[in-house]
Amino acid sequence: MTEKFVTAAQLMGQVLGAEGYPFIVTEHPFSSATTDELGARARRVAHTCGDHLLRPRST
């Protein structure tokens, strides 16, 4: 999720019954970012992606 849409993502999670659903935030925008910029963003959040994927699900 880009930083511009964090509030919208949180509200959508609430509406869909997934309040507190974890997502990763990166810089806005994506549509005009260059390939190099997108790669740099991906590298900055890669560790967070791994943390989200490996975190045990709470029941």
NUGUTI-252132 format. One record per residue (C-alpha): residue in three letters; y, x, z. Coordinates in steps of 0.2 Angstrom, whole numbers, always signed. Each point is the difference from the previous one (the first is absolute). Layout:
(pt "ALA"; (Y; X; Z))
...
***
This chain:
(pt "MET"; (+0; +0; +0))
(pt "THR"; (+17; +7; -4))
(pt "GLU"; (+13; +0; +15))
(pt "LYS"; (+10; -14; -8))
(pt "PHE"; (-14; -13; +1))
(pt "VAL"; (-7; +4; +18))
(pt "THR"; (+7; -16; +7))
(pt "ALA"; (-7; -10; -14))
(pt "ALA"; (-17; +8; +2))
(pt "GLN"; (+0; -3; +19))
(pt "LEU"; (+4; -18; -3))
(pt "MET"; (-13; -2; -13))
(pt "GLY"; (-13; +7; +12))
(pt "GLN"; (+5; -13; +13))
(pt "VAL"; (-1; -14; -13))
(pt "LEU"; (-17; +5; -6))
(pt "GLY"; (-7; +2; +18))
(pt "ALA"; (+0; +19; +0))
(pt "GLU"; (+15; +3; +12))
(pt "GLY"; (+1; +19; +3))
(pt "TYR"; (-10; +4; -16))
(pt "PRO"; (+3; +19; -2))
(pt "PHE"; (+8; +6; -16))
(pt "ILE"; (+8; +16; -5))
(pt "VAL"; (+19; +1; -4))
(pt "THR"; (+8; +12; -13))
(pt "GLU"; (+16; +2; -8))
(pt "HIS"; (+7; -13; -12))
(pt "PRO"; (+0; -3; -14))
(pt "PHE"; (-16; +3; -10))
(pt "SER"; (+4; -6; -17))
(pt "SER"; (+13; +13; -4))
(pt "ALA"; (-8; +14; +9))
(pt "THR"; (-6; +15; -10))
(pt "THR"; (-18; +5; +0))
(pt "ASP"; (+5; +16; +10))
(pt "GLU"; (+9; -11; +13))
(pt "LEU"; (-15; -12; +1))
(pt "GLY"; (-11; +15; +3))
(pt "ALA"; (+11; +7; +14))
(pt "ARG"; (+0; -17; +8))
(pt "ALA"; (-19; -2; -1))
(pt "ARG"; (-2; +18; +8))
(pt "ARG"; (+12; -5; +14))
(pt "VAL"; (-10; -16; +5))
(pt "ALA"; (-18; +7; -4))
(pt "HIS"; (-4; +3; +18))
(pt "THR"; (+5; -17; +5))
(pt "CYS"; (-11; -8; -14))
(pt "GLY"; (-15; +10; +8))
(pt "ASP"; (+5; -6; +17))
(pt "HIS"; (+0; -18; -6))
(pt "LEU"; (-16; +1; -9))
(pt "LEU"; (-9; +9; +14))
(pt "ARG"; (+6; -11; +15))
(pt "PRO"; (-13; -11; +7))
(pt "ARG"; (+3; -18; -2))
(pt "SER"; (+4; -10; +15))
(pt "THR"; (-9; -16; +2))
***
